[in-house]
Amino acid sequence: MPLIQINIIEGRSKEKKEQLIAEVTDAVHRSLDAPTESIRVLLYELPREHWAVGGVSMAERRKNRD
């Protein structure tokens, strides 16, 4: 039973998240020949304040960009 965990920054639409889940499931099915019913996808959405690159949160990066 493959278990795929994905971390993304919050803010994407329900439709985009459903598309991601479907496409990742399909890719795992094709690459591992795993039954689709056995594939689990866990999607974790993190606030921009909890995601940092180079010591700066994505919230700060966005604020400085605007």
PyRosetta script that sets phi, psi and omega in degrees:
from pyrosetta import init, pose_from_sequence

init()
pose = pose_from_sequence("MPLIQINIIEGRSKEKKEQLIAEVTDAVHRSLDAPTESIRVLLYELPREHWAVGGVSMAERRKNRD")
pose.set_psi(1, 98.8)
pose.set_omega(1, 177.1)
pose.set_phi(2, -64.8)
pose.set_psi(2, 138.8)
pose.set_omega(2, 177.7)
pose.set_phi(3, -125.5)
pose.set_psi(3, 116.3)
pose.set_omega(3, -177.1)
pose.set_phi(4, -111.2)
pose.set_psi(4, 127.7)
pose.set_omega(4, 178.4)
pose.set_phi(5, -113.2)
pose.set_psi(5, 129.5)
pose.set_omega(5, -177.9)
pose.set_phi(6, -126.8)
pose.set_psi(6, 128.6)
pose.set_omega(6, 175.5)
pose.set_phi(7, -107.4)
pose.set_psi(7, 127.6)
pose.set_omega(7, 177.4)
pose.set_phi(8, -136.5)
pose.set_psi(8, 159.6)
pose.set_omega(8, 174.1)
pose.set_phi(9, -76.8)
pose.set_psi(9, 139.0)
pose.set_omega(9, -178.5)
pose.set_phi(10, -62.6)
pose.set_psi(10, 159.6)
pose.set_omega(10, 173.6)
pose.set_phi(11, 122.9)
pose.set_psi(11, -6.1)
pose.set_omega(11, 179.2)
pose.set_phi(12, -85.5)
pose.set_psi(12, 153.8)
pose.set_omega(12, -178.0)
pose.set_phi(13, -70.2)
pose.set_psi(13, 159.2)
pose.set_omega(13, 176.3)
pose.set_phi(14, -56.6)
pose.set_psi(14, -40.6)
pose.set_omega(14, -179.0)
pose.set_phi(15, -63.9)
pose.set_psi(15, -41.3)
pose.set_omega(15, 179.0)
pose.set_phi(16, -65.1)
pose.set_psi(16, -40.3)
pose.set_omega(16, 179.4)
pose.set_phi(17, -67.3)
pose.set_psi(17, -40.2)
pose.set_omega(17, 176.9)
pose.set_phi(18, -63.1)
pose.set_psi(18, -39.6)
pose.set_omega(18, 177.9)
pose.set_phi(19, -64.2)
pose.set_psi(19, -43.7)
pose.set_omega(19, 178.1)
pose.set_phi(20, -58.8)
pose.set_psi(20, -48.7)
pose.set_omega(20, -179.4)
pose.set_phi(21, -59.6)
pose.set_psi(21, -44.9)
pose.set_omega(21, -179.6)
pose.set_phi(22, -64.2)
pose.set_psi(22, -43.8)
pose.set_omega(22, -176.9)
pose.set_phi(23, -71.5)
pose.set_psi(23, -36.6)
pose.set_omega(23, 176.5)
pose.set_phi(24, -66.7)
pose.set_psi(24, -43.0)
pose.set_omega(24, 177.4)
pose.set_phi(25, -57.8)
pose.set_psi(25, -45.4)
pose.set_omega(25, 179.7)
pose.set_phi(26, -63.4)
pose.set_psi(26, -41.9)
pose.set_omega(26, -179.8)
pose.set_phi(27, -63.4)
pose.set_psi(27, -41.4)
pose.set_omega(27, 179.0)
pose.set_phi(28, -68.0)
pose.set_psi(28, -40.7)
pose.set_omega(28, 177.3)
pose.set_phi(29, -57.8)
pose.set_psi(29, -47.4)
pose.set_omega(29, -178.1)
pose.set_phi(30, -68.9)
pose.set_psi(30, -43.6)
pose.set_omega(30, -173.8)
pose.set_phi(31, -77.3)
pose.set_psi(31, -31.8)
pose.set_omega(31, -178.3)
pose.set_phi(32, -106.0)
pose.set_psi(32, -6.6)
pose.set_omega(32, -175.0)
pose.set_phi(33, 58.1)
pose.set_psi(33, 33.2)
pose.set_omega(33, 179.3)
pose.set_phi(34, -86.1)
pose.set_psi(34, 142.5)
pose.set_omega(34, 176.1)
pose.set_phi(35, -62.2)
pose.set_psi(35, 134.7)
pose.set_omega(35, -178.4)
pose.set_phi(36, -54.1)
pose.set_psi(36, -38.9)
pose.set_omega(36, -178.2)
pose.set_phi(37, -63.6)
pose.set_psi(37, -20.1)
pose.set_omega(37, -176.8)
pose.set_phi(38, -94.1)
pose.set_psi(38, -5.8)
pose.set_omega(38, -175.2)
pose.set_phi(39, -88.2)
pose.set_psi(39, 127.7)
pose.set_omega(39, 179.1)
pose.set_phi(40, -112.0)
pose.set_psi(40, 134.5)
pose.set_omega(40, 176.9)
pose.set_phi(41, -124.1)
pose.set_psi(41, 124.3)
pose.set_omega(41, 176.9)
pose.set_phi(42, -111.1)
pose.set_psi(42, 121.5)
pose.set_omega(42, -178.1)
pose.set_phi(43, -110.2)
pose.set_psi(43, 119.1)
pose.set_omega(43, 179.8)
pose.set_phi(44, -109.5)
pose.set_psi(44, 123.4)
pose.set_omega(44, 177.3)
pose.set_phi(45, -103.2)
pose.set_psi(45, 125.8)
pose.set_omega(45, -178.2)
pose.set_phi(46, -111.0)
pose.set_psi(46, 141.5)
pose.set_omega(46, 174.3)
pose.set_phi(47, -63.9)
pose.set_psi(47, 151.0)
pose.set_omega(47, 179.0)
pose.set_phi(48, -56.2)
pose.set_psi(48, -29.1)
pose.set_omega(48, 179.8)
pose.set_phi(49, -69.8)
pose.set_psi(49, -19.4)
pose.set_omega(49, -177.6)
pose.set_phi(50, -100.3)
pose.set_psi(50, 6.1)
pose.set_omega(50, -177.9)
pose.set_phi(51, -124.3)
pose.set_psi(51, 120.7)
pose.set_omega(51, -177.3)
pose.set_phi(52, -129.3)
pose.set_psi(52, 150.2)
pose.set_omega(52, 175.0)
pose.set_phi(53, -131.2)
pose.set_psi(53, 125.8)
pose.set_omega(53, 179.4)
pose.set_phi(54, 61.9)
pose.set_psi(54, 31.4)
pose.set_omega(54, 177.2)
pose.set_phi(55, 81.7)
pose.set_psi(55, 6.6)
pose.set_omega(55, -179.4)
pose.set_phi(56, -124.0)
pose.set_psi(56, 127.5)
pose.set_omega(56, -179.0)
pose.set_phi(57, -66.5)
pose.set_psi(57, 154.8)
pose.set_omega(57, 178.3)
pose.set_phi(58, -64.8)
pose.set_psi(58, -28.2)
pose.set_omega(58, 176.4)
pose.set_phi(59, -64.0)
pose.set_psi(59, -44.5)
pose.set_omega(59, 178.2)
pose.set_phi(60, -66.8)
pose.set_psi(60, -40.7)
pose.set_omega(60, 178.2)
pose.set_phi(61, -60.3)
pose.set_psi(61, -42.4)
pose.set_omega(61, 179.4)
pose.set_phi(62, -65.5)
pose.set_psi(62, -42.5)
pose.set_omega(62, -179.6)
pose.set_phi(63, -62.1)
pose.set_psi(63, -42.2)
pose.set_omega(63, 180.0)
pose.set_phi(64, -71.6)
pose.set_psi(64, -24.6)
pose.set_omega(64, 179.4)
pose.set_phi(65, -75.1)
pose.set_psi(65, -35.4)
pose.set_omega(65, -177.2)
pose.set_phi(66, -75.9)
pose.dump_pdb("model.pdb")
